Amino acid sequence: MRIARRTDAVLLVVALVWGSSYLVAKTATTVLPVLAVLFARYAISALACGTLVAFRHRRRRWTRAEVRIGSLLGVTQAAVLVLETYGVAHTSAANAGLIISLTIVLTPLLDRTGSRSLPWTFFLAAGLCVVAVGLLTSSTGLHAPRLGDVLMLAAAVVRAGHVALVGRLTAGRSMDPLHLTSVQTIVGSALFFPLAIPHLPDLVHSSATTWAQLIYLALFCSVFAFLAQTWAVQNTSASRACLLLGTEPIWAVAIGISLGGEHLTLWATLGAVLMIAGTYWGQAIERIHRTATPSPPREDEPCPAMTPTSA
């Protein structure tokens, strides 16, 4: 019982950290260009992962598959973070956290490994989420969606593809999560370094507050969150982990309003409620459908909410 409570607490902390990442990223991008923020986040993460690999008690040999798959996933993960970070820079942290939760219902649509098509009720839940997005992006009246909202929608689609790709490439393979994460952070650092070169002087001379935000994004929202959820899911079921980690958009809204001074209009509040209800409903339908297939996946199989690509 004590281990179960500790595991639940760790998963809730991970969801809280990911939910807070939107406001932190938005704040950081007000003083630094997005590319500089992304490079710093990746570089700090790579340094932390390299340190963990070098000093952990039991070392494992690197495999070609880890390097090859980690490199590909590093590119797709970088694409997600580009869209998310640019998106949150042009919309509210609350909106960003809610819209990105579309990943939960988009992933099963992109993952075609199942043996049967999804039930019609799943598409009803997905439609509810689409209505929610419409309310969120037009909360102050009918108008063209804001750039940030469009980018977050794109990020949700790319993130769903990234999650489906993770499942497809790692299924049935013995992969070291720390090795995969290390490769992805190295690839991300290499991709963003040349783009961030013009902004390096601004990065070096950033304030202590900005550096604290960058370190938080790298160490807590990336490295800690991934390793913590990997440990936690080994001590609970995937269904329970998905439920707890799926509270990320709730934390994003709560933190955006309480700490970021943001507010939701009546229509946006309705959209938030519909989005949370739709994603939870869709997740439950997909989980029941998945476990009812002739060859159900392992109980510790990850779900979309367990992917560390939050802004």
N, C-alpha and C positions, 0 to 999 in steps of 0.2 A: 504493500500500500504506500509506503514511504517513497519507494522508487517511482511508483506511478505518479504520485503527486509532484515529485521532483521533475519528472519528465514533462508533465503537463506545464509546469512552471517555466521550464526551459523553452518549450515551444511557444508559449505566450510571450516570453521575452523576445524571441526571434521575430514573432509577428509584430510586436511593438517596435522593435528596432527597424524593421522594414517599413512599417507605417510612418515612422519618423523621418525616414530617408528623404521623402519628398519635400518636406519643409526645409530640411538641412541643405539639400541640393539646390532648392530655389533660392535660399539665402546666399549660398556660396556663389551662385551664378549672377548675383546682383553686383558683385565686386570683381569677379574674374570671368573671362570668356569661358564658354562651355568646354571647349577643347582643352584648355588648361586644367579645368576641374577634372575632366576625364583622365588626362594623362597622370595627374598627381594621384588620383584615386587608384589607378591601375599600378603605378610604380610603387606606391606604398604597400599595396596588397601583394605585389610580387616579392618585395623585400621581406614582408612578414611570412609569406608562404615558404620562401627559400630558407629563412631562419628555422622555421618549424621542421622542414625536411632535413636540414643539417643536424639538428639537435634532438630530434625525437628518439625515443629509447630503442625502438625496433625499426631498423631501416629495411625498406623493400627496394628491390631492383626495379629500375624504370623499364617499361616495355615499349616496343615500337608502337603498339596499338594505343597506349596512353598518350604518346607524343602526337601521333597522327590524329586521333579523335579529339584530343584536347586542343590541337591547333585549329581544327575545323570549328569546334564549339566556341573557341576564342573569338573567331571572326563573327559568328552569329550573335554571341553575347555582346560583343562590341557594338554591333548594329542596334541591338535592343537598347543599350545604354545611351547611345547617341540620340535616338528618338525620344527616350524617356527624359533625358536631361534637358534637351532642347524644348521638349514639350512642357515640362514642369516650369521652365524659365518663362513660359508665355501663358500659363494658366495658374489656377490656384492649386496649392498642395492637396486640398481636399478633393477637387475634381480629378487631379492626376491619379490619386490613390484609388478612386472609385472606378474611373474608366479603365485603368490597367487591370482591374479585377475581371474584365471580360475574358482574360486569358483562360480562366477556369472553364468557361463554356466553349471557347474557341478551340482549345486543345483537342478535345475528343473529336471535333469535326475534322481536324487536320490529321489526326492519328488514325490511319486506316488499318491498323494491325488487328482490330477486333474481327470476330468471325460473323457478327450479325450487325445490321444497321441499328442505329439508335432509335429508341421509341419516340413517338410523336410528342409525348409530353416534354422531352428534352428540348425539342425545337420551340415548344411553347415557352419554356423557361428562357431560352435564348432570345426569343422575341420580346419577352418582358425586359430583358437587359437592353435590347435595342431601344425600346421606348424610354427606358431610364436614361440612356445616353442622350436621346433627343431632349429630354427635360433638363438634363445637366448643362448641355451646350446652349440651350435657349432659355436659361432660367430668368433672364431679364427681359424676355419678349422674343418674338420671332426675328431672327437675324442669322446671317451666315455664321457657321461655327468658328470660334476663335482658332488661330493658328495652333496654339498650345493643345487644344482639345483634339484637333485633327492629328497632330503628331502623337498624342497619347493613344489615339485609336490605332494608328499605324504601329505604334510600339506594342500594343496588345496583340495585334496580328502576328508581328514578327516574333514576339516572345512566345506565343503559342506554337509557332513553327519551331522555335529553338527547343522548347520543352519536348515536343514530339520527336525531334531529332535526337535529343539526349536519350530518350527511351529506346529509340530504334538502334542507335549506335552502341549503347552500353548493355543491351539485353543479352543475357547469357555470358557476359564477359566478366572476368575478374579484374576490376579496375580499382586502383587506389584513389579515393576521392581527393586526397591532398595533392597527388601527382597531377590529376586532371585540372584541379583548381590552379595549381602553379603554372601549368602550361598556358591556361587561358589568360592568366594575369600577365604573363610574359608576352604573349601575342598581342594583348590589348595595349601594353606599354609600347611595343614596337610600332603598332599601327598609329597611335596618337602622338608619339614623340615628334615626328617630323611636322605634324600639323600644329603642334603646340610650341615649336621653337620660337616663333615671333612673340609669344606671350610669356616666355620663361622669365624675363626680367620682372614682369608684374607678379608672377608666381613667387619668385624668390623674395620679393619685397612685400609680400602680403602680411597682413596683421596676424597676431597670435590667434585671434578669434577665427579668422579664415582658415588658418592651418589646423586649428582644432576641429573645424568642420570637415576638412579634407581627411584628416586622420580618422575621424568618426565614421565617415562614409567608407573608408578603406578597411579599417580594422574591425569595426563593429557590423556595418551593414553588408560587408562582403565576406571577409575571412571568418570572423566569429560566427556570423549567422549560418554560414554553410556548414562549418564543422559542428556547431551546436545542433543543428537540425539533423545532421547525419548521425550523431550520437543518439539523439532523442528517438529517432524513428526506429532504432534498433531495440528500443525498450518499450515500444507501444505498437499499435496497429497503424497501417497507412490511413485507414479511415479516420481514426481519432486525430492523427497528425494533420490531415487535410482540414479537419474541422477547426482545430486550434490555429493553424497557420492561415486559414481562410479569414481570420479576424483582422488581417492586415488593413483592408480598406476602412474598417471601423476605426482603427487607431489613426489612420491617416486623416480622417475627418476630425476626430477628437483633437489631435495635436494641431492641425491646421487652424481650428477655431480657437482653441484655448491658448496656444502659444504664438500662433502666427497672426492673430487678429483678423482671421478670415471670417466670413459669414455666409450662410446659405439662405437664399430666398425661399419662399414657400414652395415654388415649383422645383427648385433644386433639392429641397429637403425631400419632396415626394420622389424625385429621381433617385436620390441616395437610398431611400427605403426600398424602392423597386429594384435597384441594382443589387443591393445586399441580399434581398429576398430571392431574386432571380438566380444569382450565382450560387447561393446555398442550395436552392431547389435543384438547379441543373447539376450541381456536384453530387447531390444525393441520388438523383436519377441515374447518372452515369456510373456511380459506384455500384448501385444495385444491379444495373445491367451488366457491368463488367464481371462481377462475382457470379453472375448467373450463366456465363458462357461455359461451354464444355471444358475449356482449359483455362481456368481463371489464373491471373497473375499471382505472384508471390504476395503474401500479406504485407511485406515491407516495401512493395513497389511504390516509388514516389508519385506524387500527384502534382498538378500544375502549381499549387500554392507553395510547393517546396523547392522552388527554383530561385536561387539567389541572384535575381536580376533586377531588383528594385532600384529605383533611381538613387 
